[in-house]
């Protein structure tokens, strides 16, 4: 770790400086963090997630130890994915749903999957001010996603964070995604119920929603159904209901439903939660819920291996140099991309 004492003003008390240096050098205590997490201490949970998100190799092993200790206390929550394009009202909706659940005695954690953070420099939930009332609740925990160089990396951190949140006793975990690109597939692979937020009066092309995302949805909710927009929202609901009849029956035997709500006016939220409970009851009875969790664990395993292999390859210093040379050779038409890739892979095998 870099010496950060240079950042401390020169007139700072020497004792303060000494304490600061000791804090920087202090070893992370996994037993202390674990004890704090299972005691429902949000500060300990935040430290645990920060450890999981760390890209430093020395933290990786400790993070794995923490996750393994938390596993026996995990897998006891309802995981809900929420997606929709920017402007559809995801943050307002999540806050309304979260507040409802807290009133019902639930503890709610909100996490984000944000592959766009490497472009925008921020995360979806970076401005927690959008959830002012929820963030102040003792029963809520809100955590923006880490900035990652790949969607797989960000998703892996989110999955591990889910385990820690479950160990901390959160009953409902809401995963928010930006609503564009492949992030929906990643979120769908880690939740029990996938909810798609839509707007009335905007075509799928304008909203940037692909057919594949609608196929993944367990429910479609037309948000902002209030005021002058109420009629359009009802019309949109009817259109989606008709469209969903064209899709094949899902493996879960669940027929996706279309509802309307106004997160801003706090209407329709109770009905959405009742729908989620209905889905959970049906999928638990027919065995799909457990099968889906098992399938997700297999997917997480394979994706983790893929991420580790990619990281091992691209972060190797000799491969980095060779990759730069091979890219130049390909650009100069001295070698084909396939031959260059084969050369680099063979080199990587020999370096192990």
FENKA-V219663 format. One record per pair of residues at least 24 apart in sequence whose C-alpha atoms are under 10 Angstrom apart, sorted by the first residue. I is the first residue (numbers start at 0). GAP is how many residues later the second one is. Records with the same first field share a line. If there is no record, write none. Layout:
I: GAP ; GAP
//
This chain:
0: 24 ; 55
27: 31 ; 34 ; 35
28: 33 ; 37
29: 32 ; 33 ; 34 ; 35 ; 36 ; 37 ; 39
30: 34 ; 35 ; 38
32: 33
33: 31 ; 32 ; 33 ; 35 ; 36 ; 130 ; 133 ; 134
34: 34 ; 35 ; 133
35: 132
36: 29 ; 33 ; 127 ; 128 ; 129 ; 130 ; 131 ; 132
37: 32 ; 35 ; 126 ; 127 ; 128 ; 129 ; 130 ; 131
38: 128 ; 129 ; 130
39: 125 ; 126 ; 127 ; 128 ; 129 ; 130
40: 127 ; 128
41: 96 ; 97 ; 98 ; 99 ; 123 ; 126
43: 124
44: 96 ; 116 ; 119 ; 120 ; 122 ; 123
45: 95 ; 96 ; 97 ; 115 ; 118 ; 119
47: 112 ; 113 ; 116 ; 117
48: 94 ; 97 ; 108 ; 109 ; 111 ; 112 ; 113 ; 114 ; 115 ; 116
49: 96 ; 107 ; 111
51: 94 ; 104 ; 105 ; 106 ; 108 ; 109 ; 112
52: 92 ; 93 ; 94 ; 95 ; 100 ; 101 ; 103 ; 104 ; 105 ; 107 ; 108
53: 92 ; 103
54: 93
62: 97
63: 96
65: 94 ; 97 ; 98
66: 93 ; 94 ; 96 ; 97 ; 100
67: 95 ; 96
68: 95 ; 98
69: 90 ; 93 ; 94 ; 95 ; 96 ; 97 ; 98
70: 89 ; 92 ; 93 ; 95 ; 96
71: 91 ; 94 ; 95
72: 90 ; 91 ; 92 ; 93 ; 94 ; 95 ; 96
73: 88 ; 89 ; 90 ; 91 ; 92 ; 93 ; 94 ; 95 ; 96
74: 87 ; 88 ; 90 ; 91 ; 92 ; 96 ; 218
75: 87 ; 90 ; 91 ; 93 ; 94 ; 95 ; 96
76: 30 ; 31 ; 85 ; 86 ; 88 ; 89 ; 90 ; 92 ; 93 ; 94 ; 95 ; 96 ; 115
77: 30 ; 88 ; 92 ; 93 ; 94 ; 95 ; 96 ; 113 ; 114 ; 115 ; 198 ; 199 ; 202
78: 30 ; 31 ; 83 ; 87 ; 92 ; 93 ; 94 ; 95 ; 96 ; 108 ; 111 ; 112 ; 113 ; 114 ; 115
79: 30 ; 92 ; 93 ; 94 ; 95 ; 96 ; 107 ; 108 ; 110 ; 111 ; 112 ; 113 ; 114 ; 115 ; 196
80: 29 ; 30 ; 31 ; 32 ; 92 ; 93 ; 94 ; 95 ; 96 ; 103 ; 105 ; 106 ; 107 ; 108 ; 109 ; 110 ; 111 ; 112 ; 113 ; 114 ; 115 ; 136 ; 137
81: 30 ; 92 ; 93 ; 94 ; 95 ; 96 ; 97 ; 102 ; 105 ; 106 ; 109 ; 111 ; 112 ; 113 ; 114 ; 115 ; 135
82: 92 ; 93 ; 94 ; 95 ; 96 ; 97 ; 100 ; 101 ; 104 ; 105 ; 111 ; 112 ; 113 ; 114 ; 115 ; 126 ; 130 ; 134 ; 137
83: 92 ; 93 ; 94 ; 95 ; 96 ; 100 ; 111 ; 112 ; 113 ; 114 ; 115 ; 123 ; 124 ; 125 ; 129 ; 136 ; 137
84: 92 ; 93 ; 94 ; 95 ; 111 ; 112 ; 113 ; 114 ; 121 ; 122 ; 123 ; 124
85: 38 ; 91 ; 92 ; 93 ; 94 ; 121 ; 122
86: 111 ; 112 ; 120
87: 91 ; 109 ; 110 ; 111 ; 112 ; 119 ; 134 ; 135 ; 136
88: 41 ; 108 ; 109 ; 110 ; 134 ; 135 ; 173 ; 174 ; 175
89: 34 ; 40 ; 86 ; 87 ; 88 ; 89 ; 106 ; 107 ; 108 ; 133 ; 173
90: 33 ; 34 ; 36 ; 37 ; 38 ; 39 ; 40 ; 85 ; 172
91: 38 ; 39 ; 40 ; 42 ; 131 ; 170 ; 171 ; 172 ; 173 ; 174
92: 38 ; 104 ; 130 ; 131 ; 168 ; 169 ; 170 ; 171 ; 173 ; 176
93: 36 ; 37 ; 40 ; 80 ; 81 ; 82 ; 169 ; 175
94: 35 ; 36 ; 37 ; 38 ; 39 ; 40 ; 45 ; 168 ; 169 ; 171
95: 35 ; 37 ; 38 ; 166 ; 167 ; 168 ; 169 ; 170 ; 171 ; 173 ; 174
96: 37 ; 77 ; 166 ; 169 ; 171 ; 172 ; 173 ; 175 ; 176
97: 33 ; 35 ; 36 ; 37 ; 39 ; 41 ; 42 ; 74 ; 75 ; 76 ; 171
98: 32 ; 34 ; 35 ; 36 ; 38 ; 40 ; 41 ; 167
99: 34 ; 166 ; 169 ; 170 ; 173
100: 38 ; 39 ; 70 ; 71 ; 168 ; 169 ; 172
101: 32 ; 35 ; 36 ; 37 ; 38 ; 69 ; 70
102: 36
104: 34 ; 66
105: 33 ; 34 ; 63 ; 64 ; 65 ; 66
106: 30 ; 31 ; 32 ; 33 ; 34 ; 61 ; 62 ; 63 ; 64 ; 65 ; 66
107: 26 ; 29 ; 30 ; 31 ; 32 ; 33 ; 34 ; 57 ; 58 ; 61 ; 62 ; 63 ; 64 ; 65 ; 66
108: 30 ; 31 ; 32 ; 33 ; 34 ; 53 ; 56 ; 57 ; 59 ; 60 ; 61 ; 62 ; 63 ; 64 ; 65 ; 66
109: 24 ; 25 ; 30 ; 31 ; 32 ; 33 ; 34 ; 35 ; 52 ; 55 ; 60 ; 62 ; 63 ; 64 ; 65 ; 66
110: 30 ; 31 ; 32 ; 33 ; 34 ; 47 ; 48 ; 50 ; 51 ; 54 ; 62 ; 63 ; 64 ; 65 ; 66
111: 30 ; 31 ; 32 ; 33 ; 34 ; 42 ; 43 ; 46 ; 62 ; 63 ; 64 ; 65 ; 66 ; 75
112: 31 ; 32 ; 33 ; 34 ; 35 ; 38 ; 39 ; 41 ; 42 ; 43 ; 44 ; 45 ; 46 ; 62 ; 63 ; 64 ; 65 ; 66 ; 70 ; 71 ; 73 ; 74
113: 30 ; 31 ; 32 ; 33 ; 34 ; 36 ; 37 ; 40 ; 41 ; 44 ; 62 ; 63 ; 64 ; 65 ; 66 ; 69
114: 30 ; 31 ; 32 ; 33 ; 34 ; 35 ; 36 ; 37 ; 38 ; 39 ; 40 ; 62 ; 63 ; 65 ; 66 ; 67 ; 68
115: 31 ; 32 ; 33 ; 34 ; 35 ; 61 ; 62 ; 64 ; 65 ; 67
116: 28 ; 29 ; 30 ; 31 ; 32 ; 37 ; 61
117: 28 ; 29 ; 30 ; 31 ; 32
118: 28 ; 30
119: 27
120: 26
121: 24 ; 25
122: 24 ; 54 ; 55
123: 52 ; 53 ; 54
124: 51 ; 52 ; 53
138: 31 ; 32
139: 30 ; 32 ; 33
140: 24 ; 29 ; 32
141: 31 ; 32
142: 32
143: 32
144: 30 ; 31 ; 32
149: 157
150: 30 ; 31 ; 32 ; 35 ; 156
151: 30 ; 31 ; 34 ; 148 ; 151 ; 152 ; 154 ; 155
152: 150 ; 151 ; 153 ; 154 ; 155 ; 158
153: 29 ; 32
154: 28 ; 31 ; 32 ; 34 ; 35 ; 145 ; 148 ; 149
155: 30 ; 34 ; 144 ; 145 ; 147 ; 148 ; 151
157: 28 ; 29 ; 32
158: 27 ; 28 ; 30 ; 31 ; 32 ; 138 ; 141
161: 28 ; 29
178: 28 ; 29 ; 30 ; 34
179: 27 ; 28 ; 29 ; 30 ; 33
180: 27 ; 28 ; 29
181: 31
183: 28 ; 29 ; 32 ; 33
184: 27 ; 28 ; 31
185: 113 ; 114
187: 25 ; 28 ; 29 ; 108
188: 103 ; 104 ; 106 ; 107 ; 108 ; 110 ; 111
189: 102 ; 103 ; 105 ; 106 ; 107 ; 109 ; 110
190: 101 ; 102 ; 105
191: 26 ; 84 ; 87 ; 88 ; 91 ; 96 ; 97 ; 98 ; 100 ; 101 ; 104
192: 24 ; 25 ; 26 ; 83 ; 84 ; 86 ; 87 ; 96
193: 24 ; 25 ; 26 ; 82
194: 24 ; 25 ; 26 ; 61 ; 77 ; 81
195: 24 ; 25 ; 26 ; 27 ; 62
196: 24 ; 25 ; 26 ; 27 ; 61 ; 62 ; 63 ; 64
197: 24 ; 25 ; 26 ; 35 ; 38 ; 39 ; 62
198: 24 ; 25 ; 26 ; 30 ; 33 ; 34 ; 37 ; 38 ; 61
199: 24 ; 25 ; 29 ; 30 ; 31 ; 32 ; 33 ; 34 ; 35 ; 36 ; 37 ; 60
200: 28 ; 31 ; 32 ; 34 ; 35
201: 30 ; 34
202: 33
213: 26 ; 29 ; 30 ; 33 ; 42
214: 29 ; 32 ; 33 ; 35 ; 41
215: 34 ; 40
216: 38 ; 39 ; 40
217: 32 ; 34 ; 36 ; 37 ; 38 ; 39 ; 40 ; 57 ; 58 ; 61
218: 35 ; 36 ; 37 ; 38 ; 39 ; 40 ; 53 ; 56 ; 57 ; 60
219: 24 ; 36 ; 37 ; 38 ; 39 ; 40 ; 52
220: 36 ; 37 ; 38 ; 39 ; 40 ; 41 ; 47 ; 48 ; 51
221: 36 ; 37 ; 38 ; 39 ; 40
222: 36 ; 37 ; 38 ; 39 ; 40 ; 41 ; 44 ; 45
223: 36 ; 37 ; 38 ; 39 ; 40 ; 41 ; 42 ; 43
224: 34 ; 35 ; 36 ; 37 ; 38 ; 39 ; 40 ; 42 ; 43
225: 34 ; 35 ; 36 ; 37 ; 38 ; 39 ; 41
226: 35 ; 38
229: 30 ; 31 ; 32
232: 26 ; 27 ; 28 ; 29
233: 24 ; 25 ; 26 ; 27
235: 24
250: 32 ; 37 ; 41
251: 27 ; 30 ; 31 ; 32 ; 34 ; 35 ; 36 ; 37 ; 39 ; 40
252: 26 ; 29 ; 30 ; 33 ; 35
253: 24 ; 25 ; 28 ; 29
254: 24
311: 36 ; 40
312: 31 ; 32 ; 34 ; 35 ; 36
313: 34
315: 32 ; 35
317: 26 ; 29 ; 30 ; 33
318: 25 ; 26 ; 28 ; 29 ; 32
319: 24
321: 25
//
